[in-house]
Amino acid sequence: MFFKVKSWQDNMEQESETIKFVKERFGSIPVPEIIHSRTESASQRMFLVLKPVPGETLEEAWTSLSPDQRRNAALQTAHHRETLAKVTSHRLQSALGYAITDRFLIAPSSSTEPSWKPVTLGPLSVEKAKAHLFPLQIGWALT
């Protein structure tokens, strides 16, 4: 079993919702079984208990795989990623339409909020997403 505790706030997609989304829409992609999931608004925490996908992780098995098995694993992983990448939206948002929490897409905050508290962005229209991402791209190009 895996036990996860993560920071959470309103307008954030729960990991359990994302797992259910993938399981329902893409049955061929292995996902862990959700044993229990809950959020606590007062503590701003999300709790998740998962039963792992059967078998070894790729990290554990990698050194014992033959070159053909490694290639096959890489192709399967690429296929799963390609399948998921085909799901698009007219907005920058999570799988189920919530704000995103990817810190690489969100400029650092000078806020007095604690560092463990998630920072959200969006959902944004395509135009607003481009306006948000353009300065980030310039910053990367200059470093």
Buried (B, 14 or more C-beta within 10 A) or exposed (E): EEEEEBBBBEEBBBBBBBBBBBBEEBEEBBBBEBEEBEBEEEEBBBBBBBEEEEEEEEEEEEEEBEEEEBEEBEEBEEEBEEBEEEEEEEEBBBBEEBBBBEEEBBEEEEEEEEEEEBBBBBBBEEEBBEEBEEEEEEEEEEE
